[in-house]
Amino acid sequence: MREMAIEVGDKAPDFELKDNHGATVRLSDFRGEKAVVLLFYPFAFTGVCTGELCELRDQLPRFQNDDVQLLAVSNDSVPTLRVFGEQEGLEYPLLSDFWPHGETSRAYGVFDEAKGCAVRGTFIIDKDGVVRWTVVNGLPDARDLNEYIKALDSL
């Protein structure tokens, strides 16, 4: 059971999370500077998640450049994300929503209380902090990166 995900036109809830290197990342730090692709995924080291995050890695210039910042959020701990990022060569921030457990995932309406993790929610947030595109998939369902690209191109 989970809350309803935030929708297109909503102001994106701000957050402050540690990345896989222990640095603090705030959504508001990008306001006025870059659009943000905010991607929630269930767990590091699982098959579908690893596949999705490596596909993003392989097309990274589309999702992280002068105009766009990619932020991937899971409920894993910082040390877990550090090892995962190093093992898979992920050179974008992996943010830990570990404690308070799932607080940011809940704010976006993508935390599955029964499973204790985020579902696959993606939010494209413009430079003003407004959600411009979103998709929420179930745990086993990988996302289509081409849909993100179309949404980013329309900003």
N, C-alpha and C positions, 0 to 999 in steps of 0.2 A: 504494500500500500504506500502511495506517495501523494504529495500535494500536487496540484496542477502546476505545470511548468509555466514560467513567465512567458509572455507572448510578445509578438512583434508590436512595436510602439511603446512597450513598457520601458521605463528607466531601468537599466541594468543595476542590480544591487552591487554596491561596492564591497570589496573584500580585501583582506590582508592575509596572505598565506606565505609559507616558506617554500622556496624552490628546492630542487634536488641538490643544490650546493649550500643550502642554509640561508640564502639571501631572502629578504622580505620583498614580496611583489604585491603591489596594490593595483587594482583595476584603475583607480582614479589617476594613477601615475601616467596613464596613456591618454587621458582626456585632452582633447584639443591637439594631440600629436599624431595618434595612429588609431585606425580601426582595430578591433580585437576579434580574433577567432577564438572563442572560449569553448573548449572541448572537454566534456566530462567523460570518463571511462571507468569501468568497474575496477579492474585490478591489473597492476603490472605483472608481467611474466605469463599472462594467460594468452591463449592462441589468437582469438579475434582481436583483442586489444593490441597485442604485439604487432599483428599484421597491419592494423589501422595506423598505429603510430609510426611504423617503418615506412608505410606508404606516404605519410605526411613528410617524413624525413627525406624520402626520395624526390619529393616535389617541393621541398622547403621554400625555394624562392617565390613560389606562388602564394605562400601563407605567412612568410616572414620577410619583410622588406621595409623600405622607407615609409610605406603607408599602412602596413599591416603587422600586427604582432600576434603570434600563435601562443596560446597558453593552454596546456593540457593539465587537467585536474583529476586526481583520484583520491581515494580514502586511504592510500598506503602511507607509511611513515617516510620521513625524509631519507633515512639510510637506505630503505628499500628502493626508493626512486633514484637515488644516486647510483646504485649498482645497476639498476635496470637501464638508466640512461647511458652509462658507460658501456654496458654489454651490447646495447643496440646502436650505439653511435648517435644518440638523439641530442641534437644541438639546439634545442629550444627548451624553454622552462617547463619542467614537470613539477606541478604544484601539489603540495600535500594538504589535503583536507582531513587530516587524521584526527586532530584534536583542537577544539571540541569536535568530536567525531561527526563528520558530515555537515557541519554548520553551513558551509558555502553551498554544498550540494542541495541542502534543504532550502536555502534562500532562493535557489533557482528552480525548485520543485522537481528535482531529478534524483532525490535520495530514496532508495528502496529500503524501507524500514525492516522488512522481513529478511532481506539478504544482507543488510548492513553495508551497502555500497551504492555508489551512483550508477544510474543507468546511462546509456549512451545519449547524452544530450549535447547539442551543439548550438551555440548562440553567436551570431555575428553582430557585433556592437559597433556602432559608428563612432566617429571622433567626439560626438557630443554625449556619448554614454547611453544612447538609445538602441534597443534591440531592433535590428533591421531584418533579421532572418533567423529562423530556428527550426530544428528538427529533433525529435526525441525518438530513439529506437529502443527496443527491448534489449535485454542483456545479450542474447545470442546473435543479434542482427547487426552486421557491419554497416557502416554508413557509406554513402556514395560521394567520394571527394569531388567529382565533377559538379555536384549540386552546390558545394561550397564555392567552387571557382565561379560559377554563374552568379551566385549571390554577391560575391566580392566584386565582380566586374560591374554589378549594377549599382554599387555605392557611389 
